[in-house]
Amino acid sequence: MSARKNRFGGLSSRCLLTCAFASSFSRLARAAEGEVAFEISTVPGCPNPREIVSDVVARDARIKEARGASRVVVIELASEGTTFQGSLAISENGVRGAPRLVHGSRCDEVARAISLIASIAVTSEPEVSPTPSSPPSAPPIVSQPTPTDPTAPTASSVTPAPRPSSSISPPKAEEPRPERSQIFSLGAALDVRSLSAPSLVVLPRLFFDVALSRDPRALDLRFSLATSVPSAVTTDVTRTTFVWGVGRVDACAFGKSLLERRNFVVLRPCFALEGGFLHAKGESRANVSGASQVRPWLAPSALLRLGWSPSRRVSFELEPSLVVPVFRQEFQYDGGSTVYRAPAVVFSVSLGAALHF
């Protein structure tokens, strides 16, 4: 009877061990599938959440985005003065683990480092050892040392070896490489101005832009050149053609993102100063050429730059502005009648596009 009980007892222990191992293997298999949900928050000047998710998923084919998954990757990007901080935490069934932190001067570099750490954290799992039904018994002592040997260790002095730890330390975050923080841009714009009302003047413009960072609050300098399409003022007997050629410097700062936690639409106040020339050439209605004159042109202006960035490399802009000519140039015929005089305030609207690198 005793032998039968021992046999059944051994069978029960083996069943418990098999079930525990199968349960652990099932948990590892589910974790290895890599199905995770994402919770991402960013600030202006950082990649948008969709770009970060795409970067994490592209790093390992086993990672799949699944909304409602019990495993959630929580990523937070925040600005700290002139630097950025990235935080990554893995939430399992509502229990959030310890965060990993990355700091850097460029938010895109911090985001890439966080994406790398996230891909490692999602695809790495700590080893899970099946829990035995009962703790193993201590090995028997084969022999005792003789009392005449003072150097031999006694039974009480023998300590068990420490058990290896099954925990895995989090991956060490790589510091992003130091890179330039300036953003350079090339673009073109089309200005429409009320310089010769009631007709309008069109000025195609090319510009080069330097921004200290992607933060909309940072200083942004723009240098541009423009030449107007010829505009004419016609009377009963004469026709006068005007051409403006200007160079302009814009300074923008203290911008604000109009979409919370995203940098797609940004509004910046700007101040500009332009200088150049105003060329006028008169002719009679009989196509007889008259005299031409070139006058200086100098005008400060205030504008609002509304920018939309569908990607990190391209942006589109709308700029309403008010231009105040310093010299209100006046052109007259020989008889003393006025042909044209620059207005006191000029209203202008500009549409443009830029490439960033």
Buried (B, 14 or more C-beta within 10 A) or exposed (E): EEEEEEEEEEEEEEEBBEEBBEEBEEEEEEBEEBBBBBEBBBBBBBBBBEBBBBBBBEBBEEBEBEEEBEBBBBBBBBBEEEEBBBBBBBBEEEEEEEBBEBBBBBBBBBBBBBBBBBBBBBBEEEEBEBEEEEEEEEEEEEEEEEEEEEEEEEEEEEEEEEEEEEEEEBBEBEEBEEEEBEBEBEBBBBBBBBBBEEEBBEBEBBBBBEBBBBBBBBEBBBEBBBBBEEBEBEEEEBBBBBBBBBEBEBEBBEBEBBEEBBBBBBBBBBEBBBBBBBBBBBBEEEEEEBEEEEEEBEBBBEBEBBBEBEEBEBBBBBBEBEBEBEEEBEBEBEEEEEBBEBBEEBBBBBEBEBEBE
